[in-house]
Amino acid sequence: MNGTKFEQKGNNMSRTKKVFAIFTLLAAGALPGLADQTNVVQHLSFQLMGLTQGPTVTNRNSVDTSVDFTRVGNRQVIQALGLATGHAFSRNADLVVVTPLGGGSSSIQVRDAGTTVDVTTYFTYQVLSGSVGNAQANLRTGRASGSNYFVEEFALIDAPGLVPLTLHFDVRGVASETWTTTPNQGTRSEVTAEVTGSGDNGGVVLILQGSVQVQGYSLEVVSGGWTT
């Protein structure tokens, strides 16, 4: 699913961003230079419960086949990403979505103490529907807030040409985005989606349900970003 779009909606405006970062270093008649880049950093959280095939036990004339329960959360996702990328991430590692302030290509990273690993190519995200929403605005202060609702899909997949993952899933469901806009801070949004879907862990089928969240809002300045 290469090229799947990373789309967010807020204040009745759609902003579509490709998941795979594309950096254009040269422009006609201009040479690239260096400049600081300010990014928005948000936490990406998976909280999924799964059903997987259990064992079959024979006891005299009785044959019983069971279903087991399993959990797929950030710890399991980060562990699978660590095996594929050759990194031994700690229990404190975090998944984040990083977006240039003012718009641009988003990326997904694992951050663990001083280690940052870009894992964007192992994820796809897309909005599968139009949206409906509500909004409230104060014309005096310029502050506005509201919610948007839409259907989204999020998948953890193998990246072409890279080491395969031991864990995969494809989940979708209704997402709720809450947003606020202020004259000084611009627009901030968080998304929570209740999802269902399927996947596998080491080739064993998983039937999944739970939630995917993109929450929090912090700014970071990265020195030496390219500009033209």
Residue pairs with C-beta under 8 A, 6 or more apart in sequence:
1 124
1 155
1 157
2 20
2 160
3 18
3 20
4 18
4 19
4 124
4 125
4 126
5 16
5 17
5 18
5 19
5 125
5 126
5 127
6 16
6 17
6 18
6 19
6 106
6 125
6 126
7 14
7 15
7 16
7 17
7 125
7 126
7 127
8 14
8 15
8 17
8 177
8 189
8 191
9 15
9 127
9 131
9 133
9 148
9 150
9 177
10 148
10 177
10 179
10 181
10 187
10 189
11 135
11 144
11 146
11 179
11 181
11 187
12 133
12 135
14 131
15 103
17 99
17 103
17 104
17 105
17 106
18 105
19 106
19 108
19 120
19 123
19 124
19 125
20 105
20 120
20 121
21 105
21 106
21 107
21 118
21 120
22 105
23 105
23 226
24 228
25 32
25 226
25 228
26 32
26 228
27 228
30 228
31 228
32 226
32 227
32 228
33 226
33 227
33 228
34 224
34 225
34 226
34 227
35 224
35 225
35 226
35 227
36 221
36 222
36 223
36 224
36 225
37 100
37 221
37 222
37 225
38 100
38 101
38 219
38 220
38 221
38 222
39 98
39 99
39 100
39 101
39 219
39 220
39 221
39 222
40 98
40 99
40 100
40 101
40 217
40 218
40 219
41 96
41 97
41 98
41 216
41 217
41 218
41 219
41 220
42 96
42 97
42 99
42 190
42 214
42 215
42 216
42 217
42 218
43 94
43 95
43 96
43 97
43 213
43 214
43 215
43 216
44 74
44 95
44 96
44 97
44 108
44 212
44 213
44 214
45 73
45 74
45 95
45 211
45 212
45 213
45 214
45 215
46 72
46 73
46 74
46 77
46 95
46 210
46 211
46 212
47 73
47 210
47 211
47 212
47 213
48 71
48 72
48 73
48 169
48 171
48 195
48 208
48 209
48 210
48 211
49 69
49 70
49 71
49 72
49 208
49 209
49 210
50 69
50 70
50 71
50 72
50 199
50 201
50 206
50 207
50 208
51 67
51 68
51 69
51 70
51 206
51 207
51 208
52 67
52 68
52 69
52 70
52 201
52 204
52 205
52 206
52 207
53 65
53 67
53 68
53 204
53 205
54 65
54 66
54 67
54 68
55 65
55 66
56 63
56 64
56 65
56 66
57 63
57 64
57 65
57 66
58 64
70 201
70 206
72 167
72 169
72 199
72 201
72 206
72 208
72 210
74 94
74 95
75 91
76 167
76 201
77 95
77 156
77 167
78 89
78 93
78 95
78 110
79 89
79 167
80 156
80 165
80 166
80 167
81 87
81 89
81 110
81 117
81 119
81 122
81 165
82 88
82 89
82 93
82 110
83 163
83 165
83 166
84 122
84 159
84 162
84 163
84 164
84 165
84 166
85 117
85 119
85 163
86 163
87 110
87 112
87 115
87 117
89 110
89 112
89 115
90 112
90 113
92 112
92 113
93 110
93 111
93 112
94 110
94 111
94 112
95 108
95 109
95 110
96 108
96 109
96 111
97 106
97 107
97 108
97 214
98 106
98 107
98 108
98 109
99 106
99 107
101 219
106 120
107 118
107 120
108 118
108 119
108 120
108 122
108 123
109 116
109 117
109 118
109 119
109 120
110 116
110 117
110 119
121 159
121 160
121 162
122 156
122 157
122 158
122 159
122 162
122 165
123 154
123 155
123 156
123 157
124 153
124 154
124 155
124 157
125 152
125 153
125 154
125 155
126 152
126 153
127 150
127 151
127 152
127 153
128 150
128 151
128 152
128 153
128 172
129 150
129 151
130 150
131 148
131 149
131 150
132 148
132 149
132 150
133 146
133 147
133 148
133 149
134 146
134 147
135 144
135 145
135 146
136 144
136 145
136 146
137 143
137 144
138 144
141 182
141 183
142 181
142 182
142 183
143 180
143 181
143 182
143 183
144 180
144 181
145 178
145 179
145 180
145 181
146 178
146 179
147 176
147 177
147 178
147 179
148 176
148 177
148 179
149 174
149 175
149 176
149 177
150 174
150 175
150 177
151 172
151 173
151 174
151 175
152 172
152 173
152 175
152 191
152 193
152 195
152 212
153 170
153 171
153 172
154 170
154 171
154 172
154 193
154 195
154 212
155 168
155 169
155 170
155 171
156 165
156 167
156 168
156 169
156 170
156 199
157 165
157 168
157 170
158 164
158 165
158 168
166 201
166 202
167 199
167 200
167 201
167 202
168 199
168 200
169 197
169 198
169 199
169 200
169 206
169 208
170 197
170 198
170 199
171 195
171 196
171 197
171 199
171 208
171 209
171 210
171 212
172 195
172 196
172 197
173 193
173 194
173 195
173 196
174 193
174 194
175 191
175 192
175 193
176 191
176 192
176 193
177 189
177 190
177 191
178 189
178 190
179 187
179 188
179 189
179 190
180 187
180 188
180 189
181 187
181 188
188 217
190 213
190 214
190 215
190 216
190 217
191 213
191 214
191 215
192 211
192 212
192 213
192 215
193 211
193 212
193 213
194 210
194 211
195 208
195 209
195 210
195 211
195 212
196 208
196 209
197 208
197 209
198 205
198 206
198 207
198 208
199 205
199 206
199 208
200 206
